[in-house]
Amino acid sequence: MDPNKIGIYFSSNENKVVRITSPYWLPEEPEWVMVTNEPNATLLAVRDLIVEKSLASDASDVTWGSLPLKDE
């Protein structure tokens, strides 16, 4: 796995963030945008980064999402 893909991603469509630490599922752009490559960042810190990066004007309702189930 490319270590540059590890981190926390944000989907403005779903107003959710996901933590990626393995190659199980990698978010696809443009729906998902990497917010930070620090996978242990807190939700509060991630919300601040979302606003700083102008990914949303108000990130107060952003929540953790879950990874989709992998088709077998």
Predicted model as a PDB file, atoms N, CA, C, CB and O in Angstrom, pLDDT in the B-factor column:
MODEL        1                                                                  
ATOM      1  N   MET A   1       0.847  -1.189   0.000  1.00 66.00           N  
ATOM      2  CA  MET A   1       0.000   0.000   0.000  1.00 66.00           C  
ATOM      3  C   MET A   1       0.881   1.236   0.000  1.00 66.00           C  
ATOM      4  CB  MET A   1      -0.957   0.007   1.220  1.00 66.00           C  
ATOM      5  O   MET A   1       1.920   1.283   0.657  1.00 66.00           O  
ATOM      6  N   ASP A   2       0.449   2.216  -0.737  1.00 77.00           N  
ATOM      7  CA  ASP A   2       1.144   3.505  -0.774  1.00 77.00           C  
ATOM      8  C   ASP A   2       0.903   4.213   0.560  1.00 77.00           C  
ATOM      9  CB  ASP A   2       0.652   4.389  -1.985  1.00 77.00           C  
ATOM     10  O   ASP A   2      -0.242   4.531   0.881  1.00 77.00           O  
ATOM     11  N   PRO A   3       1.957   4.467   1.347  1.00 79.00           N  
ATOM     12  CA  PRO A   3       1.765   5.127   2.643  1.00 79.00           C  
ATOM     13  C   PRO A   3       1.184   6.528   2.530  1.00 79.00           C  
ATOM     14  CB  PRO A   3       3.072   5.197   3.374  1.00 79.00           C  
ATOM     15  O   PRO A   3       0.667   7.060   3.512  1.00 79.00           O  
ATOM     16  N   ASN A   4       1.259   7.134   1.351  1.00 85.00           N  
ATOM     17  CA  ASN A   4       0.670   8.457   1.163  1.00 85.00           C  
ATOM     18  C   ASN A   4      -0.853   8.415   1.130  1.00 85.00           C  
ATOM     19  CB  ASN A   4       1.189   9.076  -0.115  1.00 85.00           C  
ATOM     20  O   ASN A   4      -1.497   9.462   1.186  1.00 85.00           O  
ATOM     21  N   LYS A   5      -1.436   7.231   1.042  1.00 89.00           N  
ATOM     22  CA  LYS A   5      -2.898   7.092   1.001  1.00 89.00           C  
ATOM     23  C   LYS A   5      -3.491   6.918   2.398  1.00 89.00           C  
ATOM     24  CB  LYS A   5      -3.291   5.903   0.121  1.00 89.00           C  
ATOM     25  O   LYS A   5      -4.710   6.985   2.557  1.00 89.00           O  
ATOM     26  N   ILE A   6      -2.658   6.696   3.407  1.00 93.00           N  
ATOM     27  CA  ILE A   6      -3.139   6.526   4.777  1.00 93.00           C  
ATOM     28  C   ILE A   6      -3.528   7.887   5.340  1.00 93.00           C  
ATOM     29  CB  ILE A   6      -2.059   5.846   5.670  1.00 93.00           C  
ATOM     30  O   ILE A   6      -2.796   8.865   5.184  1.00 93.00           O  
ATOM     31  N   GLY A   7      -4.677   7.943   5.990  1.00 95.00           N  
ATOM     32  CA  GLY A   7      -5.115   9.198   6.590  1.00 95.00           C  
ATOM     33  C   GLY A   7      -6.615   9.258   6.750  1.00 95.00           C  
ATOM     34  O   GLY A   7      -7.287   8.228   6.814  1.00 95.00           O  
ATOM     35  N   ILE A   8      -7.133  10.456   6.814  1.00 97.00           N  
ATOM     36  CA  ILE A   8      -8.570  10.686   6.997  1.00 97.00           C  
ATOM     37  C   ILE A   8      -9.098  11.437   5.783  1.00 97.00           C  
ATOM     38  CB  ILE A   8      -8.857  11.484   8.315  1.00 97.00           C  
ATOM     39  O   ILE A   8      -8.540  12.449   5.357  1.00 97.00           O  
ATOM     40  N   TYR A   9     -10.184  10.915   5.244  1.00 96.00           N  
ATOM     41  CA  TYR A   9     -10.802  11.456   4.036  1.00 96.00           C  
ATOM     42  C   TYR A   9     -12.188  11.993   4.348  1.00 96.00           C  
ATOM     43  CB  TYR A   9     -10.881  10.385   2.939  1.00 96.00           C  
ATOM     44  O   TYR A   9     -12.875  11.500   5.243  1.00 96.00           O  
ATOM     45  N   PHE A  10     -12.589  13.015   3.593  1.00 97.00           N  
ATOM     46  CA  PHE A  10     -13.875  13.690   3.791  1.00 97.00           C  
ATOM     47  C   PHE A  10     -14.708  13.608   2.516  1.00 97.00           C  
ATOM     48  CB  PHE A  10     -13.664  15.169   4.204  1.00 97.00           C  
ATOM     49  O   PHE A  10     -14.203  13.818   1.413  1.00 97.00           O  
ATOM     50  N   SER A  11     -15.983  13.302   2.684  1.00 95.00           N  
ATOM     51  CA  SER A  11     -16.947  13.333   1.586  1.00 95.00           C  
ATOM     52  C   SER A  11     -17.961  14.428   1.875  1.00 95.00           C  
ATOM     53  CB  SER A  11     -17.653  11.948   1.403  1.00 95.00           C  
ATOM     54  O   SER A  11     -18.743  14.331   2.820  1.00 95.00           O  
ATOM     55  N   SER A  12     -17.940  15.475   1.048  1.00 93.00           N  
ATOM     56  CA  SER A  12     -18.900  16.560   1.262  1.00 93.00           C  
ATOM     57  C   SER A  12     -20.310  16.117   0.883  1.00 93.00           C  
ATOM     58  CB  SER A  12     -18.497  17.803   0.449  1.00 93.00           C  
ATOM     59  O   SER A  12     -21.283  16.678   1.386  1.00 93.00           O  
ATOM     60  N   ASN A  13     -20.439  15.122   0.007  1.00 93.00           N  
ATOM     61  CA  ASN A  13     -21.765  14.602  -0.353  1.00 93.00           C  
ATOM     62  C   ASN A  13     -22.455  13.951   0.841  1.00 93.00           C  
ATOM     63  CB  ASN A  13     -21.646  13.591  -1.495  1.00 93.00           C  
ATOM     64  O   ASN A  13     -23.662  14.097   1.034  1.00 93.00           O  
ATOM     65  N   GLU A  14     -21.667  13.231   1.637  1.00 92.00           N  
ATOM     66  CA  GLU A  14     -22.220  12.513   2.783  1.00 92.00           C  
ATOM     67  C   GLU A  14     -21.998  13.241   4.099  1.00 92.00           C  
ATOM     68  CB  GLU A  14     -21.616  11.139   2.865  1.00 92.00           C  
ATOM     69  O   GLU A  14     -22.601  12.892   5.114  1.00 92.00           O  
ATOM     70  N   ASN A  15     -21.127  14.261   4.088  1.00 95.00           N  
ATOM     71  CA  ASN A  15     -20.761  15.000   5.302  1.00 95.00           C  
ATOM     72  C   ASN A  15     -20.172  14.052   6.346  1.00 95.00           C  
ATOM     73  CB  ASN A  15     -21.992  15.737   5.882  1.00 95.00           C  
ATOM     74  O   ASN A  15     -20.457  14.144   7.540  1.00 95.00           O  
ATOM     75  N   LYS A  16     -19.338  13.139   5.846  1.00 96.00           N  
ATOM     76  CA  LYS A  16     -18.717  12.131   6.693  1.00 96.00           C  
ATOM     77  C   LYS A  16     -17.220  12.082   6.436  1.00 96.00           C  
ATOM     78  CB  LYS A  16     -19.350  10.753   6.452  1.00 96.00           C  
ATOM     79  O   LYS A  16     -16.742  12.474   5.371  1.00 96.00           O  
ATOM     80  N   VAL A  17     -16.486  11.591   7.436  1.00 97.00           N  
ATOM     81  CA  VAL A  17     -15.064  11.328   7.287  1.00 97.00           C  
ATOM     82  C   VAL A  17     -14.822   9.863   7.596  1.00 97.00           C  
ATOM     83  CB  VAL A  17     -14.213  12.249   8.212  1.00 97.00           C  
ATOM     84  O   VAL A  17     -15.539   9.254   8.391  1.00 97.00           O  
ATOM     85  N   VAL A  18     -13.794   9.299   6.953  1.00 96.00           N  
ATOM     86  CA  VAL A  18     -13.402   7.918   7.223  1.00 96.00           C  
ATOM     87  C   VAL A  18     -11.901   7.883   7.473  1.00 96.00           C  
ATOM     88  CB  VAL A  18     -13.795   6.974   6.040  1.00 96.00           C  
ATOM     89  O   VAL A  18     -11.140   8.682   6.930  1.00 96.00           O  
ATOM     90  N   ARG A  19     -11.502   6.938   8.307  1.00 95.00           N  
ATOM     91  CA  ARG A  19     -10.103   6.745   8.656  1.00 95.00           C  
ATOM     92  C   ARG A  19      -9.586   5.567   7.832  1.00 95.00           C  
ATOM     93  CB  ARG A  19      -9.921   6.496  10.201  1.00 95.00           C  
ATOM     94  O   ARG A  19     -10.121   4.461   7.916  1.00 95.00           O  
ATOM     95  N   ILE A  20      -8.541   5.810   7.035  1.00 93.00           N  
ATOM     96  CA  ILE A  20      -7.958   4.766   6.195  1.00 93.00           C  
ATOM     97  C   ILE A  20      -6.580   4.407   6.744  1.00 93.00           C  
ATOM     98  CB  ILE A  20      -7.862   5.228   4.705  1.00 93.00           C  
ATOM     99  O   ILE A  20      -5.682   5.247   6.809  1.00 93.00           O  
ATOM    100  N   THR A  21      -6.433   3.142   7.138  1.00 91.00           N  
ATOM    101  CA  THR A  21      -5.147   2.665   7.655  1.00 91.00           C  
ATOM    102  C   THR A  21      -4.706   1.375   6.968  1.00 91.00           C  
ATOM    103  CB  THR A  21      -5.234   2.443   9.164  1.00 91.00           C  
ATOM    104  O   THR A  21      -3.672   0.807   7.319  1.00 91.00           O  
ATOM    105  N   SER A  22      -5.478   0.916   6.000  1.00 86.00           N  
ATOM    106  CA  SER A  22      -5.130  -0.304   5.275  1.00 86.00           C  
ATOM    107  C   SER A  22      -5.672  -0.198   3.846  1.00 86.00           C  
ATOM    108  CB  SER A  22      -5.700  -1.572   5.999  1.00 86.00           C  
ATOM    109  O   SER A  22      -6.483   0.680   3.551  1.00 86.00           O  
ATOM    110  N   PRO A  23      -5.223  -1.091   2.965  1.00 79.00           N  
ATOM    111  CA  PRO A  23      -5.695  -1.040   1.575  1.00 79.00           C  
ATOM    112  C   PRO A  23      -7.056  -1.697   1.363  1.00 79.00           C  
ATOM    113  CB  PRO A  23      -4.689  -1.701   0.677  1.00 79.00           C  
ATOM    114  O   PRO A  23      -7.454  -1.909   0.218  1.00 79.00           O  
ATOM    115  N   TYR A  24      -7.788  -2.028   2.440  1.00 80.00           N  
ATOM    116  CA  TYR A  24      -9.092  -2.670   2.319  1.00 80.00           C  
ATOM    117  C   TYR A  24      -9.997  -1.900   1.357  1.00 80.00           C  
ATOM    118  CB  TYR A  24      -9.757  -2.784   3.694  1.00 80.00           C  
ATOM    119  O   TYR A  24     -10.624  -2.487   0.475  1.00 80.00           O  
ATOM    120  N   TRP A  25     -10.057  -0.605   1.533  1.00 84.00           N  
ATOM    121  CA  TRP A  25     -10.868   0.267   0.671  1.00 84.00           C  
ATOM    122  C   TRP A  25     -10.204   1.623   0.616  1.00 84.00           C  
ATOM    123  CB  TRP A  25     -12.340   0.389   1.189  1.00 84.00           C  
ATOM    124  O   TRP A  25      -9.912   2.222   1.651  1.00 84.00           O  
ATOM    125  N   LEU A  26      -9.965   2.106  -0.585  1.00 86.00           N  
ATOM    126  CA  LEU A  26      -9.361   3.430  -0.750  1.00 86.00           C  
ATOM    127  C   LEU A  26     -10.388   4.364  -1.372  1.00 86.00           C  
ATOM    128  CB  LEU A  26      -8.074   3.359  -1.629  1.00 86.00           C  
ATOM    129  O   LEU A  26     -10.937   4.061  -2.431  1.00 86.00           O  
ATOM    130  N   PRO A  27     -10.653   5.482  -0.737  1.00 88.00           N  
ATOM    131  CA  PRO A  27     -11.627   6.441  -1.254  1.00 88.00           C  
ATOM    132  C   PRO A  27     -11.200   6.982  -2.616  1.00 88.00           C  
ATOM    133  CB  PRO A  27     -11.813   7.595  -0.266  1.00 88.00           C  
ATOM    134  O   PRO A  27     -10.013   7.162  -2.886  1.00 88.00           O  
ATOM    135  N   GLU A  28     -12.179   7.232  -3.454  1.00 87.00           N  
ATOM    136  CA  GLU A  28     -11.899   7.752  -4.793  1.00 87.00           C  
ATOM    137  C   GLU A  28     -12.247   9.225  -4.883  1.00 87.00           C  
ATOM    138  CB  GLU A  28     -12.675   6.964  -5.851  1.00 87.00           C  
ATOM    139  O   GLU A  28     -13.277   9.679  -4.384  1.00 87.00           O  
ATOM    140  N   GLU A  29     -11.348   9.962  -5.540  1.00 89.00           N  
ATOM    141  CA  GLU A  29     -11.608  11.374  -5.816  1.00 89.00           C  
ATOM    142  C   GLU A  29     -12.553  11.454  -6.999  1.00 89.00           C  
ATOM    143  CB  GLU A  29     -10.284  12.161  -6.097  1.00 89.00           C  
ATOM    144  O   GLU A  29     -12.534  10.513  -7.793  1.00 89.00           O  
ATOM    145  N   PRO A  30     -13.350  12.438  -7.199  1.00 90.00           N  
ATOM    146  CA  PRO A  30     -13.396  13.674  -6.419  1.00 90.00           C  
ATOM    147  C   PRO A  30     -14.351  13.609  -5.229  1.00 90.00           C  
ATOM    148  CB  PRO A  30     -13.792  14.813  -7.308  1.00 90.00           C  
ATOM    149  O   PRO A  30     -14.425  14.555  -4.445  1.00 90.00           O  
ATOM    150  N   GLU A  31     -15.095  12.484  -5.085  1.00 92.00           N  
ATOM    151  CA  GLU A  31     -16.048  12.417  -3.974  1.00 92.00           C  
ATOM    152  C   GLU A  31     -15.351  12.486  -2.614  1.00 92.00           C  
ATOM    153  CB  GLU A  31     -16.867  11.135  -4.067  1.00 92.00           C  
ATOM    154  O   GLU A  31     -15.873  13.108  -1.689  1.00 92.00           O  
ATOM    155  N   TRP A  32     -14.194  11.862  -2.481  1.00 94.00           N  
ATOM    156  CA  TRP A  32     -13.463  11.832  -1.223  1.00 94.00           C  
ATOM    157  C   TRP A  32     -12.175  12.637  -1.345  1.00 94.00           C  
ATOM    158  CB  TRP A  32     -13.157  10.384  -0.809  1.00 94.00           C  
ATOM    159  O   TRP A  32     -11.441  12.496  -2.323  1.00 94.00           O  
ATOM    160  N   VAL A  33     -11.901  13.473  -0.362  1.00 96.00           N  
ATOM    161  CA  VAL A  33     -10.708  14.314  -0.346  1.00 96.00           C  
ATOM    162  C   VAL A  33      -9.942  14.030   0.943  1.00 96.00           C  
ATOM    163  CB  VAL A  33     -11.080  15.835  -0.461  1.00 96.00           C  
ATOM    164  O   VAL A  33     -10.519  14.018   2.030  1.00 96.00           O  
ATOM    165  N   MET A  34      -8.628  13.801   0.809  1.00 96.00           N  
ATOM    166  CA  MET A  34      -7.836  13.584   2.021  1.00 96.00           C  
ATOM    167  C   MET A  34      -7.745  14.891   2.804  1.00 96.00           C  
ATOM    168  CB  MET A  34      -6.413  13.051   1.671  1.00 96.00           C  
ATOM    169  O   MET A  34      -7.381  15.937   2.266  1.00 96.00           O  
ATOM    170  N   VAL A  35      -8.084  14.803   4.074  1.00 97.00           N  
ATOM    171  CA  VAL A  35      -8.032  15.965   4.953  1.00 97.00           C  
ATOM    172  C   VAL A  35      -6.677  16.017   5.659  1.00 97.00           C  
ATOM    173  CB  VAL A  35      -9.188  15.924   5.986  1.00 97.00           C  
ATOM    174  O   VAL A  35      -6.073  17.082   5.787  1.00 97.00           O  
ATOM    175  N   THR A  36      -6.212  14.860   6.112  1.00 97.00           N  
ATOM    176  CA  THR A  36      -4.938  14.770   6.807  1.00 97.00           C  
ATOM    177  C   THR A  36      -4.358  13.379   6.626  1.00 97.00           C  
ATOM    178  CB  THR A  36      -5.100  15.100   8.302  1.00 97.00           C  
ATOM    179  O   THR A  36      -5.094  12.403   6.481  1.00 97.00           O  
ATOM    180  N   ASN A  37      -3.036  13.296   6.634  1.00 95.00           N  
ATOM    181  CA  ASN A  37      -2.410  11.977   6.566  1.00 95.00           C  
ATOM    182  C   ASN A  37      -2.120  11.441   7.963  1.00 95.00           C  
ATOM    183  CB  ASN A  37      -1.115  12.039   5.744  1.00 95.00           C  
ATOM    184  O   ASN A  37      -1.372  10.476   8.122  1.00 95.00           O  
ATOM    185  N   GLU A  38      -2.707  12.063   8.961  1.00 96.00           N  
ATOM    186  CA  GLU A  38      -2.596  11.621  10.355  1.00 96.00           C  
ATOM    187  C   GLU A  38      -3.851  10.807  10.695  1.00 96.00           C  
ATOM    188  CB  GLU A  38      -2.427  12.850  11.338  1.00 96.00           C  
ATOM    189  O   GLU A  38      -4.893  11.385  11.003  1.00 96.00           O  
ATOM    190  N   PRO A  39      -3.761   9.464  10.643  1.00 94.00           N  
ATOM    191  CA  PRO A  39      -4.964   8.658  10.852  1.00 94.00           C  
ATOM    192  C   PRO A  39      -5.524   8.713  12.274  1.00 94.00           C  
ATOM    193  CB  PRO A  39      -4.670   7.242  10.503  1.00 94.00           C  
ATOM    194  O   PRO A  39      -6.656   8.285  12.503  1.00 94.00           O  
ATOM    195  N   ASN A  40      -4.758   9.229  13.224  1.00 95.00           N  
ATOM    196  CA  ASN A  40      -5.233   9.292  14.605  1.00 95.00           C  
ATOM    197  C   ASN A  40      -5.743  10.673  15.000  1.00 95.00           C  
ATOM    198  CB  ASN A  40      -4.131   8.884  15.539  1.00 95.00           C  
ATOM    199  O   ASN A  40      -5.953  10.938  16.183  1.00 95.00           O  
ATOM    200  N   ALA A  41      -5.944  11.549  14.029  1.00 97.00           N  
ATOM    201  CA  ALA A  41      -6.475  12.887  14.323  1.00 97.00           C  
ATOM    202  C   ALA A  41      -7.880  12.764  14.920  1.00 97.00           C  
ATOM    203  CB  ALA A  41      -6.504  13.769  13.035  1.00 97.00           C  
ATOM    204  O   ALA A  41      -8.648  11.876  14.551  1.00 97.00           O  
ATOM    205  N   THR A  42      -8.193  13.652  15.831  1.00 97.00           N  
ATOM    206  CA  THR A  42      -9.521  13.648  16.442  1.00 97.00           C  
ATOM    207  C   THR A  42     -10.540  14.253  15.481  1.00 97.00           C  
ATOM    208  CB  THR A  42      -9.511  14.425  17.780  1.00 97.00           C  
ATOM    209  O   THR A  42     -10.187  14.972  14.545  1.00 97.00           O  
ATOM    210  N   LEU A  43     -11.799  13.949  15.731  1.00 97.00           N  
ATOM    211  CA  LEU A  43     -12.863  14.512  14.903  1.00 97.00           C  
ATOM    212  C   LEU A  43     -12.860  16.037  14.989  1.00 97.00           C  
ATOM    213  CB  LEU A  43     -14.233  13.954  15.333  1.00 97.00           C  
ATOM    214  O   LEU A  43     -13.088  16.713  13.986  1.00 97.00           O  
ATOM    215  N   LEU A  44     -12.607  16.575  16.161  1.00 97.00           N  
ATOM    216  CA  LEU A  44     -12.558  18.034  16.330  1.00 97.00           C  
ATOM    217  C   LEU A  44     -11.461  18.635  15.457  1.00 97.00           C  
ATOM    218  CB  LEU A  44     -12.322  18.404  17.813  1.00 97.00           C  
ATOM    219  O   LEU A  44     -11.686  19.640  14.783  1.00 97.00           O  
ATOM    220  N   ALA A  45     -10.276  18.025  15.465  1.00 97.00           N  
ATOM    221  CA  ALA A  45      -9.165  18.514  14.638  1.00 97.00           C  
ATOM    222  C   ALA A  45      -9.495  18.378  13.156  1.00 97.00           C  
ATOM    223  CB  ALA A  45      -7.868  17.748  14.963  1.00 97.00           C  
ATOM    224  O   ALA A  45      -9.166  19.259  12.362  1.00 97.00           O  
ATOM    225  N   VAL A  46     -10.137  17.286  12.786  1.00 98.00           N  
ATOM    226  CA  VAL A  46     -10.507  17.064  11.382  1.00 98.00           C  
ATOM    227  C   VAL A  46     -11.525  18.105  10.934  1.00 98.00           C  
ATOM    228  CB  VAL A  46     -11.076  15.639  11.182  1.00 98.00           C  
ATOM    229  O   VAL A  46     -11.427  18.633   9.826  1.00 98.00           O  
ATOM    230  N   ARG A  47     -12.492  18.398  11.780  1.00 98.00           N  
ATOM    231  CA  ARG A  47     -13.483  19.432  11.440  1.00 98.00           C  
ATOM    232  C   ARG A  47     -12.800  20.778  11.197  1.00 98.00           C  
ATOM    233  CB  ARG A  47     -14.535  19.567  12.568  1.00 98.00           C  
ATOM    234  O   ARG A  47     -13.137  21.493  10.254  1.00 98.00           O  
ATOM    235  N   ASP A  48     -11.840  21.113  12.056  1.00 97.00           N  
ATOM    236  CA  ASP A  48     -11.100  22.368  11.875  1.00 97.00           C  
ATOM    237  C   ASP A  48     -10.344  22.375  10.552  1.00 97.00           C  
ATOM    238  CB  ASP A  48     -10.121  22.586  13.037  1.00 97.00           C  
ATOM    239  O   ASP A  48     -10.335  23.386   9.850  1.00 97.00           O  
ATOM    240  N   LEU A  49      -9.712  21.261  10.206  1.00 98.00           N  
ATOM    241  CA  LEU A  49      -8.975  21.162   8.945  1.00 98.00           C  
ATOM    242  C   LEU A  49      -9.898  21.285   7.736  1.00 98.00           C  
ATOM    243  CB  LEU A  49      -8.218  19.840   8.884  1.00 98.00           C  
ATOM    244  O   LEU A  49      -9.527  21.883   6.726  1.00 98.00           O  
ATOM    245  N   ILE A  50     -11.092  20.724   7.838  1.00 98.00           N  
ATOM    246  CA  ILE A  50     -12.061  20.810   6.736  1.00 98.00           C  
ATOM    247  C   ILE A  50     -12.395  22.270   6.448  1.00 98.00           C  
ATOM    248  CB  ILE A  50     -13.355  20.019   7.073  1.00 98.00           C  
ATOM    249  O   ILE A  50     -12.456  22.678   5.288  1.00 98.00           O  
ATOM    250  N   VAL A  51     -12.609  23.052   7.494  1.00 97.00           N  
ATOM    251  CA  VAL A  51     -12.908  24.476   7.325  1.00 97.00           C  
ATOM    252  C   VAL A  51     -11.673  25.219   6.815  1.00 97.00           C  
ATOM    253  CB  VAL A  51     -13.396  25.094   8.660  1.00 97.00           C  
ATOM    254  O   VAL A  51     -11.778  26.040   5.905  1.00 97.00           O  
ATOM    255  N   GLU A  52     -10.492  24.935   7.401  1.00 97.00           N  
ATOM    256  CA  GLU A  52      -9.254  25.591   6.968  1.00 97.00           C  
ATOM    257  C   GLU A  52      -8.964  25.355   5.494  1.00 97.00           C  
ATOM    258  CB  GLU A  52      -8.084  25.102   7.801  1.00 97.00           C  
ATOM    259  O   GLU A  52      -8.478  26.246   4.798  1.00 97.00           O  
ATOM    260  N   LYS A  53      -9.265  24.146   5.021  1.00 97.00           N  
ATOM    261  CA  LYS A  53      -8.999  23.797   3.620  1.00 97.00           C  
ATOM    262  C   LYS A  53     -10.152  24.181   2.699  1.00 97.00           C  
ATOM    263  CB  LYS A  53      -8.725  22.306   3.497  1.00 97.00           C  
ATOM    264  O   LYS A  53     -10.141  23.848   1.513  1.00 97.00           O  
ATOM    265  N   SER A  54     -11.144  24.879   3.242  1.00 96.00           N  
ATOM    266  CA  SER A  54     -12.315  25.332   2.484  1.00 96.00           C  
ATOM    267  C   SER A  54     -13.059  24.186   1.803  1.00 96.00           C  
ATOM    268  CB  SER A  54     -11.893  26.344   1.443  1.00 96.00           C  
ATOM    269  O   SER A  54     -13.578  24.335   0.696  1.00 96.00           O  
ATOM    270  N   LEU A  55     -13.102  23.047   2.478  1.00 96.00           N  
ATOM    271  CA  LEU A  55     -13.864  21.916   1.963  1.00 96.00           C  
ATOM    272  C   LEU A  55     -15.331  22.031   2.366  1.00 96.00           C  
ATOM    273  CB  LEU A  55     -13.273  20.591   2.470  1.00 96.00           C  
ATOM    274  O   LEU A  55     -16.204  21.415   1.753  1.00 96.00           O  
ATOM    275  N   ALA A  56     -15.593  22.824   3.401  1.00 95.00           N  
ATOM    276  CA  ALA A  56     -16.953  23.124   3.854  1.00 95.00           C  
ATOM    277  C   ALA A  56     -16.875  24.403   4.673  1.00 95.00           C  
ATOM    278  CB  ALA A  56     -17.573  21.933   4.694  1.00 95.00           C  
ATOM    279  O   ALA A  56     -15.866  24.669   5.326  1.00 95.00           O  
ATOM    280  N   SER A  57     -17.932  25.187   4.638  1.00 93.00           N  
ATOM    281  CA  SER A  57     -17.929  26.435   5.404  1.00 93.00           C  
ATOM    282  C   SER A  57     -18.231  26.180   6.874  1.00 93.00           C  
ATOM    283  CB  SER A  57     -18.947  27.421   4.826  1.00 93.00           C  
ATOM    284  O   SER A  57     -17.795  26.937   7.740  1.00 93.00           O  
ATOM    285  N   ASP A  58     -18.978  25.112   7.158  1.00 95.00           N  
ATOM    286  CA  ASP A  58     -19.304  24.743   8.531  1.00 95.00           C  
ATOM    287  C   ASP A  58     -19.183  23.228   8.633  1.00 95.00           C  
ATOM    288  CB  ASP A  58     -20.745  25.237   8.942  1.00 95.00           C  
ATOM    289  O   ASP A  58     -19.923  22.499   7.973  1.00 95.00           O  
ATOM    290  N   ALA A  59     -18.268  22.758   9.446  1.00 95.00           N  
ATOM    291  CA  ALA A  59     -18.043  21.313   9.565  1.00 95.00           C  
ATOM    292  C   ALA A  59     -18.577  20.758  10.882  1.00 95.00           C  
ATOM    293  CB  ALA A  59     -16.556  21.002   9.442  1.00 95.00           C  
ATOM    294  O   ALA A  59     -18.254  19.631  11.258  1.00 95.00           O  
ATOM    295  N   SER A  60     -19.384  21.536  11.577  1.00 96.00           N  
ATOM    296  CA  SER A  60     -19.847  21.110  12.897  1.00 96.00           C  
ATOM    297  C   SER A  60     -20.716  19.856  12.863  1.00 96.00           C  
ATOM    298  CB  SER A  60     -20.614  22.224  13.543  1.00 96.00           C  
ATOM    299  O   SER A  60     -20.829  19.166  13.876  1.00 96.00           O  
ATOM    300  N   ASP A  61     -21.326  19.549  11.735  1.00 96.00           N  
ATOM    301  CA  ASP A  61     -22.166  18.349  11.656  1.00 96.00           C  
ATOM    302  C   ASP A  61     -21.490  17.196  10.918  1.00 96.00           C  
ATOM    303  CB  ASP A  61     -23.470  18.684  10.973  1.00 96.00           C  
ATOM    304  O   ASP A  61     -22.148  16.210  10.587  1.00 96.00           O  
ATOM    305  N   VAL A  62     -20.186  17.304  10.655  1.00 97.00           N  
ATOM    306  CA  VAL A  62     -19.434  16.201  10.050  1.00 97.00           C  
ATOM    307  C   VAL A  62     -19.278  15.098  11.093  1.00 97.00           C  
ATOM    308  CB  VAL A  62     -18.032  16.684   9.527  1.00 97.00           C  
ATOM    309  O   VAL A  62     -18.951  15.366  12.249  1.00 97.00           O  
ATOM    310  N   THR A  63     -19.516  13.852  10.674  1.00 97.00           N  
ATOM    311  CA  THR A  63     -19.421  12.710  11.581  1.00 97.00           C  
ATOM    312  C   THR A  63     -18.535  11.630  10.963  1.00 97.00           C  
ATOM    313  CB  THR A  63     -20.828  12.144  11.902  1.00 97.00           C  
ATOM    314  O   THR A  63     -18.213  11.664   9.775  1.00 97.00           O  
ATOM    315  N   TRP A  64     -18.157  10.677  11.802  1.00 97.00           N  
ATOM    316  CA  TRP A  64     -17.401   9.533  11.306  1.00 97.00           C  
ATOM    317  C   TRP A  64     -18.315   8.659  10.477  1.00 97.00           C  
ATOM    318  CB  TRP A  64     -16.777   8.727  12.467  1.00 97.00           C  
ATOM    319  O   TRP A  64     -19.468   8.428  10.842  1.00 97.00           O  
ATOM    320  N   GLY A  65     -17.802   8.176   9.366  1.00 94.00           N  
ATOM    321  CA  GLY A  65     -18.531   7.231   8.543  1.00 94.00           C  
ATOM    322  C   GLY A  65     -17.911   5.854   8.705  1.00 94.00           C  
ATOM    323  O   GLY A  65     -16.951   5.679   9.454  1.00 94.00           O  
ATOM    324  N   SER A  66     -18.462   4.887   8.002  1.00 89.00           N  
ATOM    325  CA  SER A  66     -17.904   3.541   8.045  1.00 89.00           C  
ATOM    326  C   SER A  66     -17.492   3.132   6.640  1.00 89.00           C  
ATOM    327  CB  SER A  66     -18.920   2.530   8.638  1.00 89.00           C  
ATOM    328  O   SER A  66     -18.030   3.630   5.651  1.00 89.00           O  
ATOM    329  N   LEU A  67     -16.549   2.236   6.568  1.00 81.00           N  
ATOM    330  CA  LEU A  67     -16.097   1.746   5.261  1.00 81.00           C  
ATOM    331  C   LEU A  67     -17.174   0.867   4.657  1.00 81.00           C  
ATOM    332  CB  LEU A  67     -14.761   0.963   5.385  1.00 81.00           C  
ATOM    333  O   LEU A  67     -17.847   0.124   5.372  1.00 81.00           O  
ATOM    334  N   PRO A  68     -17.342   0.947   3.347  1.00 75.00           N  
ATOM    335  CA  PRO A  68     -18.336   0.086   2.702  1.00 75.00           C  
ATOM    336  C   PRO A  68     -17.888  -1.374   2.762  1.00 75.00           C  
ATOM    337  CB  PRO A  68     -18.564   0.521   1.232  1.00 75.00           C  
ATOM    338  O   PRO A  68     -16.694  -1.666   2.809  1.00 75.00           O  
ATOM    339  N   LEU A  69     -18.854  -2.276   2.760  1.00 72.00           N  
ATOM    340  CA  LEU A  69     -18.521  -3.692   2.723  1.00 72.00           C  
ATOM    341  C   LEU A  69     -17.950  -4.029   1.365  1.00 72.00           C  
ATOM    342  CB  LEU A  69     -19.753  -4.565   3.030  1.00 72.00           C  
ATOM    343  O   LEU A  69     -18.435  -3.558   0.337  1.00 72.00           O  
ATOM    344  N   LYS A  70     -16.922  -4.843   1.370  1.00 65.00           N  
ATOM    345  CA  LYS A  70     -16.253  -5.225   0.133  1.00 65.00           C  
ATOM    346  C   LYS A  70     -17.043  -6.340  -0.543  1.00 65.00           C  
ATOM    347  CB  LYS A  70     -14.793  -5.672   0.406  1.00 65.00           C  
ATOM    348  O   LYS A  70     -17.405  -7.328   0.097  1.00 65.00           O  
ATOM    349  N   ASP A  71     -17.313  -6.179  -1.849  1.00 64.00           N  
ATOM    350  CA  ASP A  71     -18.005  -7.230  -2.588  1.00 64.00           C  
ATOM    351  C   ASP A  71     -17.104  -8.444  -2.708  1.00 64.00           C  
ATOM    352  CB  ASP A  71     -18.436  -6.734  -3.984  1.00 64.00           C  
ATOM    353  O   ASP A  71     -15.917  -8.322  -3.013  1.00 64.00           O  
ATOM    354  N   GLU A  72     -17.668  -9.604  -2.468  1.00 55.00           N  
ATOM    355  CA  GLU A  72     -16.852 -10.815  -2.557  1.00 55.00           C  
ATOM    356  C   GLU A  72     -17.258 -11.645  -3.729  1.00 55.00           C  
ATOM    357  CB  GLU A  72     -16.954 -11.633  -1.293  1.00 55.00           C  
ATOM    358  O   GLU A  72     -16.680 -12.706  -3.964  1.00 55.00           O  
TER     359      GLU A  72                                                      
ENDMDL                                                                          
END                                                                             
